[in-house]
Amino acid sequence: MQTPWENRFAQRTQRMKSSAIRELLKLTEMPDVISFAGGLPAPDVFPVDEFKAACEKVLRDYGAQALQYGSTEGYTPLREMICRHTARQGLNITPDNILITSGSQQALDLIGKVFINSGDRILTEAPTYLGALQAWNVYGAEYVTVPLDDDGMITDQLEGALRSGPKFIYALPNFHNPAGVTMSLERRHHLIALADQYGVPIIEDDPYGQLRFEGEDLPSLTVVDNTFRGDAENNYRGNVIYLSTFSKTLAPGLRLAWVIAPVEVIRKLVQAKQGADLHTSTFVQMVAYEVAHGGFLDRHIQTIQKVYSERRDNMLDALAEFFPAGVTWTHPKGGLFLWSTLPEGFKSRDAFVRAVEKKVAFVPGGSFFPLGGGENTMRLNFSFPTPENTRLGIERLGWVLREMISEQNKP
């Protein structure tokens, strides 16, 4: 029965869809299900003791400020700390270039609110981060895509997409979600040059960049662009907006992230945020600063890198042992995910249904493709499950895939 409220929803709500991942996660709450579905950090690396001490200090020494309203831009010492960290990566900015947001998801929503008109084309990788699609669909975004390979976005195929006149390019160059791949340095330079040539700005989403445990660090697109423009010694005013988060390095429950952008962009995002939530929690920002500053965050990231490297290796070993011939997967050098591809003609959603019956879950890959496709792909998270559960879960998933291939090969 239709309620009176349903007749009053705004037209834009017709473009709202539930997150496929969030819906799938409900199924994984059944007892004994081993889940590779969520993008969850390992809870055993959360710095609980440090947070406890920081909460006590903030309330004891700064309680009145911490429990009060704050500025929309964010807690100044936290923004100054981000500036110092960013300078180590080769980008000189000031706190005026930074907006603190309530998680990266809010940053994506604010970008949609500020930049996207209904019908605007957004250029993304295929596959791409599902949360960005969910944030921007409500603003009427349309999509044009460029495929990925093991070296990230295939920039040799970028010019045709750029000729369609996209409002901006959205890219995840480091340890891509969902694909787990990293954009090569050569392609980073090529992307920046083409974006400049066609006058198209870039949104660089970098939640995992600090979680590298193999190979050399690569400069962010923001740094490459700043160098391209000859602005390496000046405050940032380039063609890239940069997003990152404390969700993967401290804890996702903080809902704490940041945007780096030219000052005029920050001003407009601040106005949009004022209409959304006034400001990110003062208390959370102050606690995060107390935990992170003084070198602790650097040391803690090294701990995370070690744990995730071992868990990635454990999953790769299990895949090699239990997955059938014809199934392939990426070899991520950091982050939380790897990407597996089934033989042509197989549907990962069918495999998901069978896998849940075997008490194991993953995310079918089709949801990550803005224009459809990817039905034979799946995303696997290696950061959250214990090594023992990873091995058992991959073994169960291997049974499912071998069964499906055997059925397909029957005369």
C-alpha positions as CSV (number, residue, x, y, z in Angstrom):
1,M,0.0,0.0,0.0
2,Q,1.4,3.4,-1.0
3,T,1.7,5.9,1.8
4,P,1.2,9.7,1.4
5,W,4.9,10.2,1.8
6,E,5.8,8.3,-1.3
7,N,3.9,10.9,-3.4
8,R,6.1,13.6,-2.0
9,F,9.5,12.3,-2.7
10,A,11.6,14.6,-4.9
11,Q,12.2,13.4,-8.5
12,R,15.9,13.0,-7.8
13,T,15.1,10.2,-5.4
14,Q,14.3,8.1,-8.4
15,R,18.0,8.0,-9.1
16,M,18.8,6.8,-5.6
17,K,19.8,3.1,-5.3
18,S,20.8,1.1,-2.3
19,S,24.4,0.2,-2.2
20,A,24.8,-3.3,-3.7
21,I,27.6,-3.9,-1.3
22,R,25.6,-2.8,1.7
23,E,22.7,-5.1,0.7
24,L,25.0,-8.0,0.2
25,L,26.6,-7.5,3.5
26,K,23.2,-8.2,5.2
27,L,23.4,-11.7,3.8
28,T,26.9,-12.2,5.2
29,E,25.7,-11.5,8.8
30,M,24.5,-15.1,8.9
31,P,26.4,-17.2,11.4
32,D,29.7,-18.8,10.2
33,V,29.8,-16.9,6.9
34,I,33.4,-16.0,6.0
35,S,33.1,-12.6,4.2
36,F,35.5,-11.2,1.6
37,A,32.7,-8.7,0.7
38,G,33.3,-5.6,2.9
39,G,36.0,-3.0,2.5
40,L,36.8,-3.4,6.2
41,P,40.1,-2.6,7.9
42,A,41.3,-5.3,10.3
43,P,39.9,-4.4,13.7
44,D,42.9,-6.0,15.5
45,V,45.1,-3.1,14.3
46,F,42.8,-0.3,15.6
47,P,44.8,1.7,18.2
48,V,42.2,1.4,20.9
49,D,44.6,2.3,23.8
50,E,45.8,5.4,22.1
51,F,42.2,6.5,21.4
52,K,41.3,5.9,25.0
53,A,44.2,8.1,26.2
54,A,43.5,10.8,23.6
55,C,39.8,11.0,24.6
56,E,40.8,11.4,28.3
57,K,43.3,14.1,27.4
58,V,41.0,16.0,25.1
59,L,38.2,16.0,27.6
60,R,40.5,16.9,30.5
61,D,42.5,19.7,28.8
62,Y,40.2,21.0,26.1
63,G,36.7,19.7,27.1
64,A,34.8,23.0,26.5
65,Q,36.3,23.4,23.0
66,A,35.9,19.8,22.1
67,L,32.2,19.7,22.9
68,Q,31.4,23.0,21.3
69,Y,30.6,23.9,17.7
70,G,33.6,24.4,15.4
71,S,34.5,25.9,12.1
72,T,33.3,24.4,8.9
73,E,36.8,24.2,7.5
74,G,38.0,21.9,10.3
75,Y,40.2,21.9,13.4
76,T,43.2,24.0,12.6
77,P,45.9,21.8,14.2
78,L,44.6,18.8,12.3
79,R,44.7,20.7,9.0
80,E,48.2,21.9,9.8
81,M,49.3,18.3,10.4
82,I,47.9,17.3,7.0
83,C,49.8,20.2,5.4
84,R,53.1,18.9,7.0
85,H,52.4,15.3,5.8
86,T,51.5,16.6,2.3
87,A,54.7,18.6,2.1
88,R,56.7,15.3,2.7
89,Q,55.0,14.0,-0.5
90,G,56.1,17.0,-2.5
91,L,53.1,19.3,-2.3
92,N,53.2,22.6,-0.5
93,I,49.8,23.8,0.7
94,T,48.3,25.8,3.6
95,P,45.3,25.0,5.8
96,D,43.2,27.2,3.4
97,N,43.6,24.4,0.8
98,I,42.0,21.8,3.2
99,L,38.5,21.0,4.2
100,I,37.8,18.3,6.8
101,T,34.8,16.2,5.9
102,S,32.7,13.5,7.7
103,G,34.3,10.7,5.8
104,S,35.3,10.5,2.1
105,Q,31.8,9.7,1.2
106,Q,30.7,13.2,2.3
107,A,33.5,14.6,0.2
108,L,32.2,12.8,-2.8
109,D,28.7,14.0,-2.1
110,L,29.8,17.7,-1.7
111,I,31.7,17.4,-5.0
112,G,28.6,16.2,-6.7
113,K,26.6,19.0,-5.1
114,V,29.0,21.7,-6.2
115,F,30.0,20.5,-9.7
116,I,27.4,18.2,-11.2
117,N,24.4,19.4,-13.2
118,S,21.8,16.8,-14.4
119,G,23.2,15.2,-17.6
120,D,26.8,16.1,-16.9
121,R,29.2,13.4,-18.0
122,I,31.7,12.1,-15.5
123,L,34.7,10.2,-16.8
124,T,35.6,7.2,-14.7
125,E,37.6,4.0,-14.8
126,A,35.7,0.8,-15.5
127,P,35.4,-0.6,-12.9
128,T,35.2,2.2,-10.4
129,Y,34.4,2.9,-6.8
130,L,30.7,2.1,-6.2
131,G,30.3,4.8,-3.5
132,A,31.2,7.6,-6.0
133,L,28.5,6.4,-8.4
134,Q,26.0,6.2,-5.5
135,A,26.9,9.8,-4.5
136,W,26.7,11.3,-7.9
137,N,23.7,9.4,-9.4
138,V,21.3,11.5,-7.3
139,Y,22.7,14.7,-9.0
140,G,21.9,13.3,-12.5
141,A,25.4,12.3,-13.5
142,E,26.0,10.3,-16.7
143,Y,29.2,8.4,-17.3
144,V,31.8,7.7,-19.9
145,T,34.4,5.1,-19.0
146,V,37.9,4.0,-19.8
147,P,39.1,0.4,-19.0
148,L,41.8,-0.7,-16.6
149,D,44.6,-3.2,-16.8
150,D,47.4,-4.1,-14.4
151,D,48.9,-0.6,-14.8
152,G,45.7,1.2,-14.0
153,M,43.6,3.4,-16.3
154,I,44.5,2.7,-20.0
155,T,45.3,6.3,-20.9
156,D,45.9,5.4,-24.5
157,Q,42.1,5.1,-24.7
158,L,41.4,8.3,-22.9
159,E,41.2,10.8,-25.7
160,G,38.0,9.5,-27.2
161,A,36.3,9.7,-23.8
162,L,37.7,13.3,-23.3
163,R,36.2,14.4,-26.6
164,S,32.8,13.8,-25.1
165,G,33.3,16.8,-22.8
166,P,33.2,15.3,-19.3
167,K,32.8,17.7,-16.3
168,F,35.7,16.0,-14.6
169,I,37.8,12.7,-14.5
170,Y,37.5,10.5,-11.4
171,A,40.5,8.3,-10.7
172,L,41.8,6.0,-8.0
173,P,45.5,5.7,-8.9
174,N,46.7,3.8,-5.8
175,F,45.5,0.2,-5.0
176,H,42.3,0.8,-6.8
177,N,38.9,-0.1,-5.3
178,P,37.7,-2.5,-6.6
179,A,40.5,-3.7,-8.9
180,G,43.5,-3.5,-6.6
181,V,45.8,-2.2,-9.4
182,T,48.1,0.8,-9.3
183,M,48.4,3.4,-12.1
184,S,52.0,3.4,-13.4
185,L,54.1,6.6,-13.3
186,E,54.1,6.9,-17.1
187,R,50.3,6.8,-17.2
188,R,50.0,9.3,-14.4
189,H,52.0,11.8,-16.5
190,H,50.0,10.9,-19.6
191,L,46.7,11.4,-17.7
192,I,47.8,14.8,-16.4
193,A,49.0,16.0,-19.9
194,L,45.8,14.9,-21.6
195,A,43.6,16.4,-18.9
196,D,45.4,19.7,-19.4
197,Q,45.2,19.5,-23.1
198,Y,41.4,19.0,-23.0
199,G,40.8,21.3,-20.1
200,V,39.2,18.7,-17.9
201,P,39.9,18.6,-14.1
202,I,40.6,15.5,-12.1
203,I,39.2,14.2,-8.8
204,E,41.9,12.0,-7.2
205,D,40.5,9.6,-4.6
206,D,43.4,8.2,-2.5
207,P,42.1,6.3,0.6
208,Y,44.8,3.6,0.4
209,G,47.9,5.4,-0.8
210,Q,49.7,5.1,2.5
211,L,49.1,1.3,2.6
212,R,51.8,0.3,0.2
213,F,53.7,-2.9,1.2
214,E,55.5,-3.7,-2.1
215,G,57.4,-1.5,-4.6
216,E,58.2,2.2,-4.5
217,D,55.9,5.0,-3.7
218,L,54.6,6.9,-6.7
219,P,53.8,10.7,-6.7
220,S,50.1,11.5,-6.5
221,L,48.3,12.9,-9.5
222,T,48.1,16.1,-7.5
223,V,51.9,16.3,-7.2
224,V,52.4,15.3,-10.9
225,D,50.0,18.0,-11.9
226,N,51.7,20.6,-9.7
227,T,55.1,19.8,-11.2
228,F,53.6,19.8,-14.7
229,R,52.4,23.4,-14.1
230,G,55.7,24.5,-12.6
231,D,54.0,25.2,-9.3
232,A,56.2,22.9,-7.1
233,E,57.3,25.8,-4.8
234,N,53.9,27.5,-4.5
235,N,50.6,26.9,-2.8
236,Y,48.5,24.5,-4.8
237,R,46.3,26.0,-7.5
238,G,46.2,23.2,-10.0
239,N,43.9,20.9,-12.0
240,V,43.4,18.1,-9.4
241,I,41.2,17.9,-6.3
242,Y,42.6,15.3,-3.8
243,L,40.6,13.2,-1.4
244,S,41.9,11.0,1.4
245,T,40.8,9.7,4.8
246,F,41.8,8.4,8.2
247,S,39.4,5.5,7.8
248,K,42.1,3.1,6.6
249,T,45.0,4.4,8.8
250,L,43.2,5.1,12.1
251,A,39.6,3.8,12.2
252,P,36.6,4.0,9.9
253,G,34.3,4.7,12.8
254,L,35.8,8.2,13.1
255,R,34.2,9.2,9.8
256,L,37.0,11.6,9.2
257,A,38.5,12.6,5.8
258,W,39.8,15.6,4.0
259,V,39.8,17.4,0.6
260,I,42.8,19.3,-0.8
261,A,41.9,21.8,-3.5
262,P,42.5,25.3,-4.8
263,V,41.2,27.9,-2.3
264,E,38.3,29.0,-4.5
265,V,37.1,25.4,-4.6
266,I,37.4,24.9,-0.9
267,R,35.3,28.1,-0.4
268,K,32.5,26.6,-2.4
269,L,32.7,23.2,-0.8
270,V,32.6,24.9,2.6
271,Q,29.3,26.5,1.6
272,A,27.9,23.2,0.6
273,K,29.1,21.6,3.8
274,Q,27.5,24.3,5.9
275,G,24.2,23.3,4.4
276,A,24.8,19.6,5.1
277,D,26.1,19.3,8.7
278,L,27.7,22.7,9.7
279,H,31.0,21.0,10.5
280,T,32.6,17.6,11.2
281,S,32.6,16.6,14.8
282,T,35.0,18.9,16.8
283,F,35.6,16.1,19.4
284,V,36.4,13.5,16.8
285,Q,38.9,15.9,15.0
286,M,40.6,16.8,18.2
287,V,40.9,13.1,19.3
288,A,42.2,12.1,15.9
289,Y,44.8,14.8,16.1
290,E,46.0,13.8,19.6
291,V,46.3,10.2,18.4
292,A,48.0,10.9,15.0
293,H,50.5,13.7,15.7
294,G,54.0,13.3,17.1
295,G,55.0,10.5,14.8
296,F,52.5,7.8,16.0
297,L,50.6,7.7,12.7
298,D,53.8,6.9,10.8
299,R,54.6,4.1,13.2
300,H,51.1,2.8,13.2
301,I,51.0,2.7,9.3
302,Q,54.0,0.5,9.4
303,T,52.1,-2.0,11.6
304,I,49.2,-2.0,9.2
305,Q,51.4,-2.5,6.2
306,K,53.0,-5.5,7.8
307,V,49.6,-7.1,8.8
308,Y,48.0,-6.4,5.4
309,S,51.1,-7.6,3.5
310,E,50.9,-11.0,5.3
311,R,47.1,-11.2,4.7
312,R,47.5,-10.4,1.0
313,D,50.2,-13.1,0.6
314,N,48.0,-15.6,2.5
315,M,45.1,-14.9,0.1
316,L,47.3,-15.1,-3.0
317,D,48.7,-18.5,-1.8
318,A,45.2,-19.8,-1.2
319,L,44.0,-18.6,-4.6
320,A,46.9,-20.4,-6.3
321,E,46.1,-23.6,-4.4
322,F,42.3,-23.7,-4.6
323,F,41.0,-21.7,-7.6
324,P,40.5,-23.7,-10.8
325,A,42.4,-23.1,-14.0
326,G,40.9,-20.3,-16.1
327,V,40.2,-18.0,-13.2
328,T,42.7,-15.0,-12.9
329,W,43.3,-12.4,-10.2
330,T,45.3,-9.2,-9.7
331,H,48.4,-8.9,-7.5
332,P,47.9,-5.7,-5.4
333,K,50.9,-3.9,-4.1
334,G,48.9,-2.4,-1.3
335,G,45.4,-1.5,-0.1
336,L,42.6,-3.8,0.8
337,F,41.4,-5.6,-2.3
338,L,42.2,-7.9,-5.2
339,W,40.1,-8.5,-8.3
340,S,39.3,-11.9,-9.8
341,T,38.0,-12.6,-13.3
342,L,36.1,-15.8,-14.2
343,P,36.1,-17.3,-17.7
344,E,33.9,-15.6,-20.2
345,G,30.3,-16.6,-20.0
346,F,30.3,-17.2,-16.2
347,K,28.3,-14.9,-13.9
348,S,29.8,-14.0,-10.5
349,R,26.3,-13.3,-9.2
350,D,25.4,-17.0,-9.7
351,A,28.7,-17.9,-8.0
352,F,27.7,-15.6,-5.1
353,V,24.4,-17.3,-4.5
354,R,26.2,-20.7,-4.3
355,A,29.0,-19.3,-2.2
356,V,26.7,-18.0,0.5
357,E,25.2,-21.5,0.7
358,K,28.8,-22.7,1.4
359,K,29.1,-19.9,4.0
360,V,31.5,-17.6,2.1
361,A,30.8,-14.3,0.5
362,F,32.3,-11.7,-1.9
363,V,31.1,-8.8,-4.0
364,P,30.1,-9.6,-7.6
365,G,31.9,-7.1,-9.9
366,G,29.1,-5.9,-12.2
367,S,28.0,-3.2,-9.7
368,F,31.3,-1.4,-10.2
369,F,30.8,-0.8,-13.9
370,P,28.8,2.5,-14.6
371,L,27.8,1.4,-18.1
372,G,27.3,-2.3,-17.4
373,G,29.6,-5.3,-17.9
374,G,32.0,-7.1,-15.6
375,E,29.5,-9.9,-14.9
376,N,32.3,-12.4,-14.7
377,T,34.4,-10.4,-12.1
378,M,34.4,-10.2,-8.3
379,R,36.1,-8.2,-5.6
380,L,37.8,-10.0,-2.7
381,N,38.9,-8.2,0.5
382,F,42.0,-9.6,2.2
383,S,42.4,-7.1,5.1
384,F,39.5,-8.1,7.3
385,P,39.4,-11.9,7.5
386,T,41.9,-13.7,9.7
387,P,44.5,-15.8,7.8
388,E,42.8,-19.0,8.9
389,N,39.4,-17.8,7.6
390,T,40.9,-16.6,4.4
391,R,42.3,-19.9,3.6
392,L,39.1,-21.7,4.5
393,G,36.9,-19.2,2.6
394,I,39.0,-19.4,-0.6
395,E,38.9,-23.1,-0.4
396,R,35.1,-23.0,-0.2
397,L,34.9,-20.5,-3.0
398,G,37.2,-22.7,-5.1
399,W,34.8,-25.6,-4.7
400,V,32.0,-23.4,-6.0
401,L,33.9,-22.3,-9.0
402,R,35.2,-25.7,-9.9
403,E,31.6,-27.0,-9.7
404,M,30.3,-24.3,-12.0
405,I,33.1,-24.9,-14.5
406,S,32.5,-28.6,-14.4
407,E,28.8,-28.1,-15.1
408,Q,29.6,-25.7,-18.0
409,N,32.0,-28.3,-19.6
410,K,29.5,-31.2,-19.4
411,P,28.3,-32.3,-22.9
